[in-house]
Amino acid sequence: MSKGKDQEKICVSCESSYPAAYSSCPRCQLPLVFPVIGKVWRVDKLIGRGGMGAVFLAHHTEDPHKVSAVKVLQLVVGEQRADRQEKVGRFQREAEALGRLKHPAIVELYDFARERDGTLYMAMEYLQGMPLSRVLSERGPLEPKEAVAIILQVLAAVSCAHRVGIIHRDIKPDNIVVLHAPSDGGDSSLHDDRIKVVDFGVARLKDDPATEAGQALGTPVYMAPEQAQGGEIDERVDVYGAAAVLFEMLAGRPPFLPPDGPNANLLLLAKIMTHDPASLRELRPEVSVALESVIERALCRDRTLRYPTVDDFAEALRIAITHPQDRLWTRPAVVPPLSLPTLVAQAVAPSRPTALTRTYPPPVRSSASLPPVMRSGGVNMSRSGIGTTSSGRTNSNMQALSQSTSALNSIHSLRNDGVPISSLSSSPSGSYPGGSSSMMNAAPSSSLSAGRSGAVVLPRSSLTPTPGSESSRSASPSPSERRSLTYRILIALLYLAAVSILTFSLLFDRSSCRSSRERSQTLPSSIGGP
């Protein structure tokens, strides 16, 4: 390949070339890479793509038989600075963690460097296998011996990480790759295969301030309670994660299932911090008592009761396999729940419906209802006859205003005496169309009309009509119903009178102002002079 071609990026799907400034193919929307990444790894094909970048299959330029999975961090143009720094930090953290680890059950890191265009890449061991999550989806629950054999390999890998100060924090079936064992024509079970623990992107490194407590990082379904709380964590979060994976391998489902609906993850975290997991033997009766007790302790909500190290957990699993009838641990009768973080507590709190309130018309205090002399304040007509006329009209307006105010006060007094506001409408039933309100909490809705009219408020059961009672009630109304109808008619008349008085007052004020201005313009100037 020419030197000029090496300076351009390529799309492994359509094999098109683009300048080095391009990050993705405009046609295929796939990430672009140099034909030779880091001048060491020649790209063969795209084998995976995620939220942080893409993974390519490549071989070494000097040793074609050395194959690698090259993970390239893809930086999106225009993304927030904080998001970019978090992605770069996680990528570097994963490379640093893999650089410290050398274990047969942990994926091996070959190379980590910065590309010519500034992007980061890491070359890792290419694994020929499938994630454990896919194995479980295809095969279903595993036999107890197979499941324990797999989790023992996981615990050995995690123990190696703990010895160098690395906590994985995201043990789950997606991060456990089951390698294909060489077959001689016969069937091989999973416990004969090897596994690899991958993805240390959210691992906590010792003495690294960027990975200290305060953030709930990980996958909620497999997250330990103290990890979900965002508090201080230690190696016991990986004990919980491994136990949750073992639970799923045996039962076909994780210990806690996310609920349906909004805020599913927050509700799931609240459940993990406050409830015990489901019973394993109820989901899978063939699991031994010893194995169930070991998993219960590893999943205990109180981490002080959990196995302190993954090595202790592994030793207890071996004992459970050899002594299946012995209960090795019993959960206490009461395990106190953990305090919920603010965000989780808000999601768990039941939503309270807003109480309906009745809105009364505000008191009439605007300047539009006042006489023109009181509104203007700056006009002086004391030397003209107009002042006498306007003052007389003002007195009449004030009398009308006082009458309307007294009418409104009578309406409010009737309301305060117990007459429902719904009686102002023309509805003969007198019921409130808006449903329940803050004033209806003292009695059932069926007894509101009777209670407000002065009758005795009865329970809902005593108001159940008997056969034939409706016809007699409609034929001869009771005295209380007649009084209620009279009150409603009176209040309606008062309300109409008040509205008429206010309307007449406003119209009269406007006409008086208009006539005053016209007369002042026709009078000689000496009348309005000093």
C-alpha positions as CSV (number, residue, x, y, z in Angstrom):
1,M,0.0,0.0,0.0
2,S,1.3,3.4,-0.9
3,K,2.5,5.9,1.7
4,G,-0.2,8.4,0.6
5,K,-2.8,5.8,1.3
6,D,-1.5,5.2,4.8
7,Q,-2.2,8.9,5.6
8,E,-5.9,8.5,4.9
9,K,-8.5,6.7,6.8
10,I,-10.6,3.9,5.4
11,C,-14.0,2.4,5.9
12,V,-13.7,-1.3,6.4
13,S,-17.2,-1.8,5.0
14,C,-17.3,0.1,1.7
15,E,-13.5,0.4,1.5
16,S,-13.7,4.1,0.7
17,S,-10.9,6.5,1.7
18,Y,-11.3,9.8,3.5
19,P,-9.0,12.5,4.9
20,A,-7.6,11.9,8.4
21,A,-9.9,14.6,9.8
22,Y,-13.0,12.4,9.2
23,S,-14.1,10.2,12.1
24,S,-17.0,8.2,10.5
25,C,-17.9,7.2,7.0
26,P,-20.6,9.5,5.5
27,R,-22.0,6.6,3.6
28,C,-22.0,3.7,6.1
29,Q,-21.9,5.7,9.3
30,L,-19.1,3.4,10.6
31,P,-15.9,4.6,12.3
32,L,-12.9,5.2,10.1
33,V,-9.4,4.0,11.0
34,F,-6.0,4.1,9.4
35,P,-5.2,1.0,7.4
36,V,-2.4,0.3,9.9
37,I,-3.3,1.3,13.4
38,G,-0.3,2.6,15.3
39,K,1.9,1.5,12.4
40,V,1.8,-2.0,14.0
41,W,-1.7,-3.5,13.5
42,R,-3.0,-3.9,10.0
43,V,-6.8,-3.8,10.0
44,D,-8.7,-6.8,8.6
45,K,-12.4,-6.2,9.5
46,L,-14.8,-4.6,12.0
47,I,-15.9,-7.1,14.7
48,G,-17.8,-4.9,17.1
49,R,-19.0,-1.5,17.9
50,G,-20.1,0.1,21.2
51,G,-20.8,3.5,22.8
52,M,-17.1,4.3,23.3
53,G,-15.8,3.2,20.0
54,A,-15.2,0.2,17.7
55,V,-13.3,-3.0,17.8
56,F,-11.4,-4.3,14.7
57,L,-9.7,-7.5,13.9
58,A,-6.1,-6.9,13.0
59,H,-2.9,-8.8,12.6
60,H,0.7,-7.7,13.5
61,T,2.7,-6.3,10.6
62,E,5.8,-8.3,11.5
63,D,4.0,-11.5,12.6
64,P,0.9,-12.3,10.5
65,H,0.0,-15.2,12.8
66,K,-0.4,-12.8,15.8
67,V,-4.0,-11.7,15.8
68,S,-5.4,-8.9,18.0
69,A,-8.7,-7.2,18.7
70,V,-7.9,-3.5,18.4
71,K,-10.3,-1.3,20.3
72,V,-10.3,2.3,19.0
73,L,-11.9,5.1,21.1
74,Q,-14.2,7.1,18.9
75,L,-14.6,10.8,19.8
76,V,-17.7,12.4,18.5
77,V,-17.5,15.9,17.1
78,G,-19.4,18.4,19.1
79,E,-19.9,16.3,22.3
80,Q,-19.6,17.9,25.7
81,R,-16.2,18.3,27.2
82,A,-17.1,16.5,30.3
83,D,-18.5,13.5,28.4
84,R,-15.3,13.3,26.3
85,Q,-13.1,13.5,29.4
86,E,-15.1,10.7,31.0
87,K,-14.8,8.5,27.9
88,V,-11.0,9.1,27.7
89,G,-10.7,8.4,31.5
90,R,-12.5,5.1,31.3
91,F,-10.5,4.1,28.3
92,Q,-7.2,4.9,30.0
93,R,-8.4,3.2,33.2
94,E,-9.2,0.0,31.4
95,A,-5.8,0.0,29.7
96,E,-4.0,0.7,33.0
97,A,-5.9,-2.1,34.8
98,L,-5.2,-4.6,32.0
99,G,-1.6,-3.6,32.0
100,R,-1.2,-4.6,35.7
101,L,-3.0,-8.0,35.3
102,K,-1.5,-11.2,34.1
103,H,-3.9,-14.1,34.6
104,P,-5.1,-16.9,32.3
105,A,-8.7,-15.9,33.0
106,I,-8.2,-12.2,32.2
107,V,-8.0,-10.9,28.7
108,E,-4.4,-9.9,27.8
109,L,-3.3,-6.4,26.7
110,Y,-0.8,-6.2,23.9
111,D,-0.5,-2.5,23.1
112,F,-1.9,0.9,24.2
113,A,-1.0,4.1,22.5
114,R,-2.3,7.3,20.8
115,E,-3.0,7.3,17.1
116,R,-1.8,9.8,14.6
117,D,-5.0,11.8,14.7
118,G,-5.0,11.9,18.5
119,T,-7.4,9.0,19.1
120,L,-6.5,6.3,21.6
121,Y,-6.4,2.6,20.9
122,M,-5.6,-0.6,22.7
123,A,-4.7,-4.0,21.2
124,M,-6.0,-6.9,23.2
125,E,-6.0,-10.6,23.0
126,Y,-8.5,-11.8,20.4
127,L,-11.0,-14.2,22.0
128,Q,-12.8,-16.9,20.1
129,G,-15.9,-17.6,22.1
130,M,-19.2,-16.1,23.1
131,P,-20.4,-14.1,26.1
132,L,-21.9,-16.0,29.0
133,S,-25.2,-14.0,28.5
134,R,-25.5,-15.5,25.0
135,V,-24.8,-19.0,26.3
136,L,-27.6,-18.6,28.9
137,S,-30.0,-17.3,26.4
138,E,-29.4,-20.3,24.1
139,R,-29.1,-23.1,26.7
140,G,-31.1,-21.8,29.6
141,P,-30.1,-22.6,33.3
142,L,-27.0,-24.6,33.7
143,E,-26.3,-27.6,35.9
144,P,-25.0,-26.7,39.4
145,K,-21.6,-28.2,38.8
146,E,-21.1,-26.4,35.5
147,A,-22.2,-23.1,37.0
148,V,-19.9,-23.5,40.0
149,A,-17.0,-24.4,37.7
150,I,-17.4,-21.3,35.6
151,I,-17.8,-19.0,38.6
152,L,-14.7,-20.4,40.3
153,Q,-12.7,-19.3,37.3
154,V,-14.2,-15.9,37.5
155,L,-13.4,-15.7,41.2
156,A,-9.8,-16.7,40.5
157,A,-9.5,-13.9,38.0
158,V,-11.1,-11.3,40.3
159,S,-8.8,-12.4,43.2
160,C,-5.8,-11.6,41.0
161,A,-7.2,-8.2,40.4
162,H,-7.8,-7.6,44.0
163,R,-4.2,-8.4,44.9
164,V,-3.0,-5.5,42.8
165,G,-5.6,-3.1,44.1
166,I,-8.2,-3.3,41.3
167,I,-11.9,-3.8,41.9
168,H,-13.8,-4.8,38.8
169,R,-17.2,-3.4,39.9
170,D,-19.1,-4.7,36.8
171,I,-19.1,-8.5,37.0
172,K,-22.0,-9.7,34.8
173,P,-22.6,-12.3,32.1
174,D,-21.8,-9.9,29.3
175,N,-18.2,-9.4,30.7
176,I,-17.5,-13.1,30.9
177,V,-16.5,-14.7,27.6
178,V,-16.7,-18.5,27.4
179,L,-14.0,-19.7,25.1
180,H,-14.5,-22.6,22.6
181,A,-12.7,-25.7,23.8
182,P,-11.0,-27.8,21.2
183,S,-13.2,-30.8,20.5
184,D,-12.2,-34.3,19.5
185,G,-15.5,-35.1,18.0
186,G,-17.2,-35.6,21.4
187,D,-19.4,-33.2,23.4
188,S,-17.7,-31.0,25.9
189,S,-19.5,-29.4,28.8
190,L,-19.0,-25.8,29.8
191,H,-16.9,-26.6,32.9
192,D,-14.2,-28.0,30.5
193,D,-14.0,-24.6,28.7
194,R,-12.0,-21.7,29.8
195,I,-13.4,-18.2,30.5
196,K,-12.0,-14.7,30.2
197,V,-13.1,-11.7,32.3
198,V,-13.2,-8.6,30.1
199,D,-14.1,-4.9,30.3
200,F,-12.4,-3.1,33.2
201,G,-13.7,0.2,32.1
202,V,-15.4,1.0,35.4
203,A,-12.8,-0.7,37.6
204,R,-11.7,1.1,40.7
205,L,-8.0,1.4,40.9
206,K,-6.2,1.8,44.3
207,D,-5.1,5.4,45.1
208,D,-6.9,6.7,42.0
209,P,-9.1,9.7,43.0
210,A,-11.1,9.5,39.8
211,T,-12.5,6.1,40.9
212,E,-13.3,6.8,44.6
213,A,-16.7,6.4,46.1
214,G,-19.6,8.8,45.4
215,Q,-20.8,7.4,42.1
216,A,-23.0,4.3,41.5
217,L,-21.0,2.9,38.5
218,G,-22.0,-0.5,37.2
219,T,-25.0,-2.5,35.9
220,P,-28.0,-2.1,38.2
221,V,-29.1,-5.7,38.0
222,Y,-25.8,-7.0,39.3
223,M,-24.9,-4.1,41.5
224,A,-24.2,-4.6,45.2
225,P,-26.4,-2.6,47.7
226,E,-23.6,-0.4,49.0
227,Q,-22.5,0.2,45.4
228,A,-26.0,1.3,44.4
229,Q,-26.0,3.6,47.4
230,G,-22.9,5.3,46.1
231,G,-21.0,4.8,49.4
232,E,-17.7,3.3,50.3
233,I,-16.9,0.0,48.5
234,D,-14.4,-2.7,48.7
235,E,-13.7,-6.2,47.4
236,R,-17.1,-7.4,48.6
237,V,-18.9,-5.7,45.7
238,D,-17.3,-8.2,43.4
239,V,-18.3,-11.0,45.7
240,Y,-21.9,-9.8,45.3
241,G,-21.6,-9.5,41.5
242,A,-20.2,-13.0,41.1
243,A,-22.9,-14.4,43.3
244,A,-25.6,-12.6,41.2
245,V,-24.1,-14.2,38.1
246,L,-24.1,-17.6,39.7
247,F,-27.7,-17.1,40.8
248,E,-28.7,-16.3,37.2
249,M,-26.8,-19.4,35.8
250,L,-28.8,-21.6,38.2
251,A,-32.2,-19.9,38.2
252,G,-32.3,-18.5,34.6
253,R,-32.9,-15.0,35.9
254,P,-31.0,-12.5,38.1
255,P,-31.8,-12.1,41.8
256,F,-33.8,-8.9,41.2
257,L,-35.8,-8.1,38.1
258,P,-36.3,-4.5,37.0
259,P,-39.9,-3.4,37.2
260,D,-41.9,-2.1,34.2
261,G,-42.6,1.5,33.7
262,P,-40.6,4.8,34.2
263,N,-37.6,5.0,36.5
264,A,-37.1,1.3,36.3
265,N,-33.4,1.4,37.2
266,L,-34.0,3.7,40.2
267,L,-36.8,1.4,41.5
268,L,-34.5,-1.6,41.0
269,L,-31.7,0.0,43.0
270,A,-34.2,0.8,45.8
271,K,-35.3,-2.9,45.8
272,I,-31.7,-4.1,46.0
273,M,-31.1,-1.8,49.0
274,T,-34.3,-2.7,50.9
275,H,-35.3,-6.3,50.0
276,D,-33.9,-9.8,50.1
277,P,-33.4,-11.6,46.8
278,A,-35.8,-14.3,45.6
279,S,-35.5,-17.8,47.0
280,L,-33.2,-19.8,44.8
281,R,-34.6,-23.2,45.6
282,E,-38.1,-22.1,44.8
283,L,-36.9,-21.1,41.3
284,R,-34.7,-24.2,40.9
285,P,-35.6,-27.0,43.4
286,E,-32.6,-29.2,42.4
287,V,-30.1,-26.8,43.8
288,S,-28.7,-28.1,47.1
289,V,-29.3,-26.6,50.5
290,A,-25.6,-25.9,50.9
291,L,-25.2,-24.2,47.6
292,E,-28.3,-22.0,48.3
293,S,-27.0,-21.0,51.7
294,V,-23.6,-20.0,50.3
295,I,-25.2,-17.8,47.6
296,E,-27.6,-16.3,50.1
297,R,-24.6,-15.1,52.2
298,A,-22.8,-13.8,49.2
299,L,-25.9,-11.8,48.3
300,C,-26.6,-10.5,51.8
301,R,-27.6,-6.9,51.9
302,D,-25.4,-6.2,54.9
303,R,-21.9,-6.5,53.6
304,T,-20.5,-7.2,57.0
305,L,-22.3,-10.6,56.9
306,R,-21.0,-11.3,53.4
307,Y,-17.9,-13.2,52.5
308,P,-15.0,-10.8,53.1
309,T,-13.0,-12.0,50.1
310,V,-13.6,-13.8,46.8
311,D,-11.3,-16.5,48.0
312,D,-13.5,-17.2,51.0
313,F,-16.5,-17.3,48.6
314,A,-14.7,-19.8,46.4
315,E,-13.8,-22.0,49.3
316,A,-17.4,-22.1,50.5
317,L,-18.6,-23.1,47.0
318,R,-16.2,-26.0,47.0
319,I,-17.5,-27.2,50.4
320,A,-21.1,-26.8,49.2
321,I,-20.4,-29.1,46.3
322,T,-18.8,-31.8,48.5
323,H,-21.4,-31.5,51.3
324,P,-24.7,-30.6,49.6
325,Q,-27.0,-31.3,52.5
326,D,-25.3,-29.0,55.0
327,R,-26.7,-25.5,55.5
328,L,-23.5,-23.5,55.7
329,W,-25.2,-20.1,56.6
330,T,-28.5,-18.9,57.8
331,R,-29.8,-15.4,57.0
332,P,-30.7,-13.4,60.1
333,A,-34.4,-12.8,60.8
334,V,-34.0,-9.1,60.3
335,V,-31.5,-7.4,58.0
336,P,-31.9,-3.6,58.2
337,P,-32.4,-1.9,54.8
338,L,-29.9,0.7,53.5
339,S,-30.8,4.4,53.4
340,L,-31.9,5.4,49.9
341,P,-30.1,8.2,48.1
342,T,-32.1,11.3,47.3
343,L,-32.7,10.6,43.7
344,V,-33.8,7.0,44.4
345,A,-36.0,8.1,47.3
346,Q,-37.8,10.5,45.1
347,A,-38.5,7.8,42.5
348,V,-39.8,5.4,45.1
349,A,-42.0,8.0,46.9
350,P,-45.7,7.6,45.7
351,S,-46.9,10.5,43.6
352,R,-49.6,12.5,45.4
353,P,-52.4,13.9,43.3
354,T,-52.8,17.6,43.5
355,A,-55.9,18.5,45.6
356,L,-58.6,20.4,43.7
357,T,-59.4,23.8,45.2
358,R,-62.3,26.1,44.5
359,T,-61.4,29.5,43.2
360,Y,-63.6,32.4,44.4
361,P,-63.9,35.6,42.4
362,P,-61.4,38.1,43.7
363,P,-62.6,41.3,45.4
364,V,-63.3,44.2,43.1
365,R,-60.4,46.6,43.8
366,S,-59.3,47.7,40.4
367,S,-59.2,51.4,39.5
368,A,-61.8,50.8,36.7
369,S,-64.6,50.5,39.3
370,L,-63.7,53.8,41.0
371,P,-65.3,57.2,40.1
372,P,-63.3,59.3,37.5
373,V,-62.3,61.9,40.1
374,M,-60.7,59.2,42.3
375,R,-59.0,57.6,39.3
376,S,-57.5,60.8,37.8
377,G,-56.4,62.6,40.9
378,G,-54.9,65.5,38.9
379,V,-57.9,67.3,37.5
380,N,-59.2,70.3,39.5
381,M,-62.6,71.5,38.5
382,S,-63.6,73.3,41.7
383,R,-64.4,76.6,40.0
384,S,-66.9,75.3,37.5
385,G,-70.4,73.9,37.7
386,I,-69.1,70.7,36.2
387,G,-67.5,69.9,39.5
388,T,-70.9,70.0,41.2
389,T,-72.5,67.7,38.6
390,S,-69.6,65.3,38.6
391,S,-69.5,65.1,42.4
392,G,-73.2,64.3,42.4
393,R,-72.6,61.5,39.9
394,T,-69.7,60.4,42.0
395,N,-72.0,60.0,45.0
396,S,-74.4,58.0,43.0
397,N,-71.6,55.8,41.7
398,M,-70.3,55.3,45.2
399,Q,-73.8,54.3,46.4
400,A,-74.0,51.8,43.5
401,L,-70.6,50.5,44.4
402,S,-71.5,50.0,48.0
403,Q,-74.7,48.2,47.0
404,S,-72.7,45.8,44.8
405,T,-70.2,45.3,47.6
406,S,-72.9,44.5,50.0
407,A,-74.4,42.0,47.5
408,L,-71.0,40.3,47.1
409,N,-70.6,40.2,50.9
410,S,-74.0,38.6,51.3
411,I,-72.9,36.0,48.7
412,H,-69.7,35.2,50.6
413,S,-71.7,35.0,53.9
414,L,-74.1,32.6,52.4
415,R,-71.1,30.5,51.2
416,N,-69.6,30.5,54.6
417,D,-73.0,29.5,56.1
418,G,-72.8,26.2,54.2
419,V,-74.4,26.8,50.9
420,P,-72.4,25.0,48.2
421,I,-70.9,27.1,45.4
422,S,-72.5,24.8,42.9
423,S,-75.9,26.3,43.8
424,L,-74.9,29.4,41.8
425,S,-75.4,27.4,38.6
426,S,-78.6,26.4,37.0
427,S,-78.1,22.7,37.7
428,P,-81.0,21.3,39.7
429,S,-78.9,18.7,41.4
430,G,-76.6,21.0,43.2
431,S,-73.6,18.7,42.8
432,Y,-70.1,19.9,42.3
433,P,-69.0,19.0,38.7
434,G,-65.3,19.1,39.5
435,G,-65.1,16.0,41.7
436,S,-63.5,15.8,45.1
437,S,-61.7,18.8,46.6
438,S,-59.9,19.8,49.8
439,M,-63.3,20.7,51.3
440,M,-64.7,17.3,50.7
441,N,-62.3,15.3,52.8
442,A,-64.5,15.3,55.9
443,A,-67.4,13.4,54.5
444,P,-68.2,11.0,51.6
445,S,-69.2,12.6,48.4
446,S,-72.7,11.1,48.6
447,S,-73.5,13.0,51.8
448,L,-72.2,16.5,50.8
449,S,-75.5,18.0,49.8
450,A,-77.2,16.9,52.9
451,G,-74.4,18.0,55.2
452,R,-74.2,21.5,53.7
453,S,-78.0,22.0,53.9
454,G,-78.0,21.4,57.7
455,A,-79.1,17.8,57.6
456,V,-77.3,15.1,59.6
457,V,-74.3,13.6,57.7
458,L,-74.7,9.8,57.4
459,P,-72.3,7.2,56.4
460,R,-72.3,6.0,52.8
461,S,-74.0,2.7,53.7
462,S,-77.0,4.5,55.3
463,L,-77.6,6.4,52.2
464,T,-78.2,3.4,50.0
465,P,-81.8,3.8,48.6
466,T,-84.4,1.2,49.3
467,P,-86.6,-0.1,46.6
468,G,-89.4,2.3,45.8
469,S,-87.9,5.2,47.8
470,E,-86.8,7.2,44.7
471,S,-90.4,7.5,43.4
472,S,-91.8,8.7,46.8
473,R,-88.9,11.1,47.2
474,S,-89.4,12.7,43.8
475,A,-93.1,12.9,44.3
476,S,-93.0,14.8,47.6
477,P,-89.8,16.8,48.3
478,S,-88.7,17.2,51.9
479,P,-88.7,20.6,53.7
480,S,-84.9,20.7,53.6
481,E,-84.9,20.2,49.8
482,R,-87.4,23.1,49.5
483,R,-85.2,25.3,51.6
484,S,-82.1,24.4,49.6
485,L,-84.0,25.3,46.4
486,T,-85.1,28.6,47.9
487,Y,-81.5,29.4,48.9
488,R,-80.3,28.7,45.4
489,I,-82.8,30.9,43.8
490,L,-82.1,33.7,46.2
491,I,-78.3,33.5,45.6
492,A,-78.8,33.4,41.9
493,L,-80.9,36.6,42.0
494,L,-78.4,38.3,44.3
495,Y,-75.6,37.3,42.0
496,L,-77.4,38.7,38.9
497,A,-78.2,41.9,40.7
498,A,-74.6,42.4,41.7
499,V,-73.3,41.8,38.2
500,S,-75.9,44.2,36.8
501,I,-75.0,47.0,39.3
502,L,-71.3,46.6,38.5
503,T,-71.9,46.7,34.8
504,F,-74.1,49.8,35.1
505,S,-71.5,51.5,37.3
506,L,-68.7,50.9,34.8
507,L,-70.8,52.1,31.8
508,F,-72.0,55.2,33.8
509,D,-68.4,56.0,34.7
510,R,-67.3,55.9,31.1
511,S,-70.1,58.1,29.9
512,S,-69.5,60.7,32.7
513,C,-65.8,60.9,31.8
514,R,-66.6,61.4,28.1
515,S,-69.2,64.1,28.7
516,S,-66.9,65.9,31.2
517,R,-64.1,66.1,28.6
518,E,-66.5,67.4,25.9
519,R,-67.9,70.1,28.1
520,S,-64.5,71.2,29.3
521,Q,-63.4,71.7,25.7
522,T,-66.5,73.9,24.9
523,L,-66.2,76.2,27.9
524,P,-64.2,79.5,27.7
525,S,-60.7,79.3,28.8
526,S,-61.3,81.7,31.7
527,I,-63.5,79.2,33.5
528,G,-60.7,76.7,33.9
529,G,-58.1,79.4,34.7
530,P,-56.7,80.2,38.0
